[in-house]
Amino acid sequence: MPFKSKAQRRKFAQLLVEGKISDETYEEWNRETGRKKLPERVTRKRTTKKAPTSRRTSTGSAAKKSVRKTARKTKTATHKK
């Protein structure tokens, strides 16, 4: 796996000197990185919060309900006369 930043490369070099990683591991990472120009530090990408969405009623069923109510009113009004 290649290094992502100069800081990471320095940290691995420090771990190598302390004997916490093997020389082979450091060399493998260094080989895979090659001569890439690395940034000093890599930061995590910020995630944006999604705006809360309001719940909507289905327009089809809401429209049907209102039509039914008006139809009932007109039927009862005509029968009373």
Secondary structure as UniProt FT lines:
FT   HELIX           6..18
FT   HELIX           23..33
FT   TURN            34..35
FT   HELIX           59..80
//
